[in-house]
Amino acid sequence: MKANFYNITEAPLLLQLSSTGNGLQVMQAYLYSITEAPLLLQLSSTGNGLQVMQAYLYITTVAPLLLQLSSTGNGLQVMKAYLYSITEAPLLLHLSDTILGLTNSFTQNKNEMNHDAQWR
């Protein structure tokens, strides 16, 4: 089933790009098709709009960065950027949500305490 899916999706795209004679483009298309595209499909099926938006932001920010770095020919830089995008970036998104939640909670508690003090 997986091979069949590959044949009717990635293969034609790779053939089309390879006919341009740009090997780098072919590799980029292949990496995209086995990483970002399935991720978007999987997330969209959960119905979680925030997750889909995060995946979309990843594709429109980190992915172009990887393309730019790969064009410099520096493999180590590309690997670092890729590892960052699949480890630190999602962690930072999660932490920023948590920190925002804690900050809002702290502010709310402080406001309630000030309100109680005024009534005393």
N, CA, C and O of each residue as an XYZ file, in Angstrom:
480
protein
N       0.836     -1.203      0.000
C       0.000      0.000      0.000
C       0.874      1.258      0.000
O       0.616      2.225     -0.716
N       1.931      1.201      0.843
C       2.832      2.334      0.915
C       3.537      2.557     -0.424
O       3.670      3.690     -0.886
N       3.982      1.474     -1.031
C       4.673      1.581     -2.319
C       3.731      2.122     -3.385
O       4.130      2.914     -4.239
N       2.478      1.687     -3.326
C       1.494      2.152     -4.291
C       1.253      3.651     -4.115
O       1.179      4.400     -5.089
N       1.132      4.073     -2.857
C       0.921      5.492     -2.565
C       2.104      6.303     -3.076
O       1.928      7.381     -3.642
N       3.314      5.778     -2.872
C       4.517      6.458     -3.356
C       4.464      6.600     -4.875
O       4.763      7.663     -5.420
N       4.078      5.513     -5.554
C       4.061      5.511     -7.021
C       3.121      6.562     -7.596
O       3.400      7.153     -8.639
N       1.986      6.794     -6.896
C       0.999      7.718     -7.482
C       1.154      9.149     -6.961
O       0.429     10.043     -7.397
N       2.091      9.375     -6.034
C       2.259     10.744     -5.518
C       3.685     11.240     -5.709
O       3.940     12.085     -6.568
N       4.620     10.718     -4.909
C       5.991     11.234     -4.966
C       6.663     10.962     -6.308
O       7.335     11.839     -6.851
N       6.487      9.747     -6.850
C       7.226      9.362     -8.064
C       6.991     10.327     -9.237
O       7.960     10.789     -9.839
N       5.727     10.646     -9.579
C       5.520     11.584    -10.693
C       6.155     12.961    -10.428
O       6.707     13.590    -11.331
N       6.061     13.410     -9.168
C       6.656     14.705     -8.824
C       8.167     14.650     -9.011
O       8.761     15.575     -9.565
N       8.783     13.579     -8.555
C      10.233     13.443     -8.692
C      10.636     13.364    -10.155
O      11.644     13.942    -10.561
N       9.845     12.646    -10.947
C      10.149     12.541    -12.377
C      10.071     13.905    -13.052
O      10.913     14.259    -13.877
N       9.047     14.658    -12.684
C       8.869     15.985    -13.281
C      10.044     16.894    -12.943
O      10.576     17.593    -13.806
N      10.445     16.871    -11.653
C      11.544     17.737    -11.239
C      12.870     17.277    -11.822
O      13.714     18.093    -12.191
N      13.048     15.953    -11.901
C      14.327     15.463    -12.410
C      14.506     15.821    -13.884
O      15.628     15.929    -14.378
N      13.374     16.004    -14.579
C      13.482     16.363    -15.999
C      14.023     17.780    -16.179
O      14.468     18.154    -17.265
N      13.978     18.576    -15.076
C      14.561     19.914    -15.162
C      16.074     19.846    -15.063
O      16.768     20.816    -15.370
N      16.583     18.699    -14.635
C      18.030     18.529    -14.514
C      18.593     19.069    -13.214
O      19.810     19.140    -13.043
N      17.700     19.456    -12.281
C      18.164     20.005    -11.006
C      18.078     18.931     -9.929
O      17.018     18.708     -9.345
N      19.199     18.271     -9.672
C      19.216     17.185     -8.685
C      18.874     17.636     -7.286
O      18.237     16.904     -6.529
N      19.303     18.862     -6.932
C      19.025     19.386     -5.593
C      17.530     19.556     -5.388
O      17.001     19.247     -4.320
N      16.852     20.050     -6.418
C      15.411     20.231     -6.352
C      14.705     18.893     -6.146
O      13.744     18.803     -5.381
N      15.178     17.869     -6.821
C      14.574     16.545     -6.702
C      14.714     16.037     -5.280
O      13.761     15.503     -4.713
N      15.899     16.200     -4.698
C      16.115     15.741     -3.328
C      15.242     16.515     -2.349
O      14.682     15.935     -1.419
N      15.123     17.827     -2.557
C      14.293     18.650     -1.671
C      12.830     18.218     -1.746
O      12.148     18.130     -0.725
N      12.358     17.951     -2.954
C      10.967     17.523     -3.128
C      10.741     16.184     -2.436
O       9.697     15.961     -1.823
N      11.714     15.308     -2.538
C      11.580     13.991     -1.913
C      11.550     14.124     -0.392
O      10.716     13.513      0.276
N      12.476     14.935      0.154
C      12.510     15.126      1.610
C      11.215     15.766      2.095
O      10.696     15.401      3.150
N      10.695     16.720      1.327
C       9.423     17.354      1.694
C       8.304     16.320      1.724
O       7.494     16.290      2.651
N       8.269     15.466      0.686
C       7.155     14.533      0.551
C       7.141     13.481      1.651
O       6.077     12.961      1.986
N       8.322     13.148      2.233
C       8.335     12.117      3.273
C       8.362     12.712      4.674
O       8.375     11.968      5.655
N       8.372     14.053      4.790
C       8.381     14.650      6.131
C       7.204     15.609      6.330
O       6.242     15.268      7.018
N       7.271     16.789      5.742
C       6.247     17.803      6.022
C       4.858     17.409      5.526
O       3.874     17.574      6.248
N       4.768     16.890      4.301
C       3.448     16.610      3.726
C       2.654     15.592      4.554
O       1.496     15.862      4.875
N       3.225     14.435      4.914
C       2.476     13.490      5.744
C       2.125     14.070      7.113
O       1.080     13.752      7.682
N       3.011     14.928      7.637
C       2.730     15.549      8.936
C       1.483     16.415      8.854
O       0.628     16.368      9.738
N       1.380     17.203      7.794
C       0.189     18.046      7.629
C      -1.073     17.207      7.493
O      -2.107     17.531      8.076
N      -0.984     16.134      6.724
C      -2.138     15.257      6.557
C      -2.557     14.654      7.891
O      -3.743     14.598      8.217
N      -1.570     14.204      8.655
C      -1.860     13.571      9.937
C      -2.486     14.570     10.907
O      -3.460     14.252     11.588
N      -1.922     15.780     10.966
C      -2.429     16.779     11.898
C      -3.806     17.270     11.497
O      -4.663     17.485     12.354
N      -4.029     17.452     10.193
C      -5.328     17.963      9.765
C      -6.428     16.945     10.065
O      -7.584     17.314     10.270
N      -6.062     15.665     10.090
C      -7.075     14.643     10.372
C      -7.488     14.642     11.838
O      -8.531     14.090     12.189
N      -6.662     15.267     12.711
C      -7.035     15.336     14.125
C      -8.048     16.444     14.372
O      -8.718     16.464     15.404
N      -8.157     17.366     13.420
C      -9.092     18.473     13.577
C      -8.575     19.558     14.500
O      -9.325     20.457     14.881
N      -7.296     19.487     14.868
C      -6.727     20.482     15.761
C      -6.111     21.616     14.951
O      -5.011     21.484     14.414
N      -6.824     22.719     14.870
C      -6.393     23.846     14.045
C      -5.051     24.415     14.456
O      -4.267     24.835     13.604
N      -4.770     24.436     15.778
C      -3.505     24.996     16.250
C      -2.339     24.167     15.752
O      -1.330     24.710     15.299
N      -2.476     22.845     15.836
C      -1.404     21.964     15.369
C      -1.176     22.129     13.875
O      -0.036     22.151     13.412
N      -2.267     22.244     13.124
C      -2.141     22.419     11.678
C      -1.437     23.735     11.375
O      -0.596     23.803     10.479
N      -1.785     24.787     12.128
C      -1.148     26.082     11.923
C       0.340     26.010     12.227
O       1.149     26.591     11.504
N       0.714     25.293     13.302
C       2.125     25.141     13.647
C       2.878     24.422     12.536
O       3.993     24.801     12.179
N       2.256     23.383     11.996
C       2.896     22.646     10.904
C       3.042     23.543      9.676
O       4.053     23.491      8.976
N       2.017     24.369      9.422
C       2.063     25.278      8.277
C       3.182     26.308      8.462
O       3.924     26.611      7.528
N       3.290     26.844      9.693
C       4.347     27.817      9.983
C       5.709     27.166      9.818
O       6.656     27.798      9.350
N       5.803     25.903     10.205
C       7.070     25.180     10.030
C       7.444     25.134      8.554
O       8.589     25.396      8.184
N       6.477     24.801      7.726
C       6.752     24.649      6.290
C       7.107     25.994      5.654
O       7.931     26.058      4.741
N       6.481     27.063      6.141
C       6.731     28.368      5.515
C       7.915     29.102      6.130
O       8.316     30.150      5.624
N       8.484     28.571      7.217
C       9.619     29.246      7.848
C      10.862     28.364      7.865
O      11.873     28.691      7.243
N      10.782     27.254      8.576
C      11.964     26.392      8.723
C      12.343     25.729      7.400
O      13.523     25.655      7.059
N      11.353     25.253      6.662
C      11.647     24.567      5.398
C      12.400     25.477      4.412
O      13.410     25.047      3.854
N      11.945     26.718      4.180
C      12.724     27.595      3.289
C      14.139     27.858      3.819
O      15.088     27.995      3.047
N      14.259     27.928      5.151
C      15.588     28.108      5.725
C      16.484     26.926      5.366
O      17.654     27.104      5.026
N      15.930     25.724      5.445
C      16.706     24.539      5.081
C      17.111     24.580      3.616
O      18.234     24.217      3.265
N      16.201     25.019      2.766
C      16.515     25.109      1.337
C      17.654     26.105      1.107
O      18.566     25.856      0.318
N      17.582     27.231      1.809
C      18.607     28.260      1.647
C      19.961     27.733      2.121
O      20.981     27.932      1.460
N      19.960     27.056      3.279
C      21.214     26.544      3.817
C      21.794     25.445      2.939
O      23.008     25.359      2.753
N      20.906     24.597      2.397
C      21.413     23.505      1.581
C      22.063     24.037      0.305
O      22.962     23.406     -0.251
N      21.605     25.196     -0.153
C      22.194     25.761     -1.373
C      23.611     26.283     -1.124
O      24.375     26.505     -2.063
N      23.954     26.478      0.173
C      25.321     26.909      0.470
C      26.277     25.729      0.415
O      27.493     25.916      0.379
N      25.739     24.519      0.408
C      26.574     23.328      0.343
C      27.131     22.918      1.689
O      27.993     22.043      1.763
N      26.644     23.546      2.768
C      27.147     23.212      4.089
C      26.218     22.191      4.744
O      25.192     22.547      5.324
N      26.592     20.927      4.640
C      25.732     19.851      5.157
C      25.506     19.921      6.650
O      24.421     19.599      7.136
N      26.540     20.348      7.392
C      26.419     20.422      8.846
C      25.386     21.470      9.241
O      24.582     21.254     10.149
N      25.415     22.600      8.554
C      24.441     23.652      8.834
C      23.023     23.159      8.569
O      22.107     23.432      9.345
N      22.852     22.443      7.484
C      21.530     21.930      7.125
C      21.041     20.960      8.194
O      19.885     21.021      8.612
N      21.927     20.059      8.637
C      21.545     19.093      9.653
C      21.189     19.790     10.960
O      20.226     19.408     11.625
N      21.964     20.814     11.333
C      21.680     21.558     12.558
C      20.304     22.217     12.477
O      19.522     22.156     13.426
N      20.016     22.844     11.341
C      18.735     23.526     11.171
C      17.591     22.524     11.230
O      16.543     22.797     11.814
N      17.801     21.361     10.619
C      16.746     20.342     10.613
C      16.510     19.813     12.018
O      15.367     19.679     12.453
N      17.598     19.512     12.730
C      17.467     19.008     14.101
C      16.793     20.051     14.979
O      15.965     19.712     15.825
N      17.141     21.314     14.783
C      16.506     22.384     15.552
C      15.008     22.387     15.300
O      14.209     22.495     16.231
N      14.635     22.267     14.032
C      13.230     22.397     13.664
C      12.376     21.267     14.233
O      11.191     21.467     14.495
N      12.965     20.068     14.429
C      12.153     18.952     14.927
C      12.318     18.720     16.420
O      11.679     17.828     16.979
N      13.179     19.521     17.089
C      13.363     19.342     18.531
C      13.083     20.638     19.279
O      12.050     20.763     19.938
N      13.991     21.602     19.185
C      13.838     22.824     19.970
C      12.602     23.635     19.581
O      11.895     24.139     20.453
N      12.338     23.765     18.287
C      11.231     24.629     17.856
C       9.886     24.192     18.448
O       9.191     25.026     19.028
N       9.489     22.910     18.323
C       8.222     22.493     18.944
C       8.243     22.652     20.462
O       7.227     22.980     21.075
N       9.428     22.413     21.070
C       9.542     22.572     22.516
C       9.324     24.022     22.911
O       8.643     24.315     23.893
N       9.919     24.940     22.124
C       9.752     26.360     22.413
C       8.296     26.789     22.260
O       7.792     27.585     23.052
N       7.623     26.261     21.242
C       6.202     26.573     21.059
C       5.404     26.119     22.275
O       4.543     26.842     22.775
N       5.703     24.920     22.737
C       4.999     24.359     23.898
C       5.286     25.188     25.148
O       4.378     25.509     25.915
N       6.562     25.531     25.343
C       6.941     26.312     26.521
C       6.332     27.697     26.484
O       5.902     28.210     27.518
N       6.288     28.318     25.304
C       5.730     29.668     25.219
C       4.243     29.646     25.577
O       3.743     30.568     26.220
N       3.537     28.587     25.156
C       2.129     28.447     25.538
C       2.008     28.302     27.051
O       1.136     28.905     27.675
N       2.901     27.488     27.636
C       2.867     27.246     29.082
C       3.191     28.517     29.848
O       2.508     28.863     30.812
N       4.243     29.213     29.411
C       4.656     30.446     30.101
C       3.557     31.492     30.018
O       3.271     32.188     30.993
N       2.940     31.598     28.836
C       1.843     32.553     28.670
C       0.700     32.208     29.619
O       0.106     33.090     30.238
N       0.400     30.917     29.724
C      -0.668     30.476     30.626
C      -0.351     30.785     32.071
O      -1.221     31.239     32.815
N       0.904     30.542     32.485
C       1.325     30.824     33.860
C       1.289     32.321     34.144
O       0.866     32.749     35.218
N       1.737     33.114     33.166
C       1.740     34.577     33.325
C       0.322     35.096     33.479
O       0.046     35.929     34.342
N      -0.575     34.601     32.641
C      -1.983     35.030     32.725
C      -2.584     34.636     34.065
O      -3.336     35.404     34.666
N      -2.248     33.426     34.534
C      -2.770     32.949     35.804
C      -2.244     33.799     36.957
O      -2.994     34.166     37.861
N      -0.947     34.108     36.917
C      -0.331     34.932     37.962
C      -0.966     36.315     37.989
O      -1.289     36.829     39.059
N      -1.145     36.917     36.825
C      -1.744     38.257     36.729
C      -3.166     38.245     37.274
O      -3.582     39.159     37.986
N      -3.909     37.186     36.925
C      -5.295     37.077     37.393
C      -5.337     36.950     38.911
O      -6.143     37.606     39.571
N      -4.460     36.097     39.472
C      -4.414     35.915     40.926
C      -4.035     37.213     41.628
O      -4.601     37.552     42.667
N      -3.073     37.940     41.056
C      -2.626     39.210     41.632
C      -3.763     40.228     41.623
O      -3.978     40.937     42.606
N      -4.484     40.293     40.511
C      -5.621     41.213     40.412
C      -6.703     40.870     41.428
O      -7.313     41.759     42.022
N      -6.936     39.569     41.625
C      -7.949     39.142     42.601
C      -7.525     39.504     44.015
O      -8.353     39.918     44.826
N      -6.228     39.349     44.316
C      -5.727     39.703     45.642
C      -5.844     41.202     45.876
O      -6.225     41.629     46.966
N      -5.522     42.004     44.867
C      -5.657     43.463     44.990
C      -7.111     43.867     45.189
O      -7.422     44.775     45.960
N      -7.998     43.172     44.474
C      -9.427     43.446     44.588
C      -9.924     43.117     45.997
O     -10.699     43.874     46.581
N      -9.467     41.972     46.541
C      -9.855     41.573     47.905
C      -9.329     42.578     48.926
O     -10.026     42.909     49.886
N      -8.102     43.066     48.723
C      -7.490     44.010     49.659
C      -8.256     45.331     49.665
O      -8.381     45.970     50.710
N      -8.764     45.739     48.514
C      -9.509     46.994     48.440
C     -10.820     46.900     49.212
O     -11.276     47.892     49.780
N     -11.429     45.718     49.236
C     -12.708     45.546     49.910
C     -12.543     45.453     51.421
O     -13.508     45.626     52.165
N     -11.313     45.179     51.880
C     -11.089     45.073     53.331
C     -10.912     46.428     53.875
O     -10.710     46.589     55.078
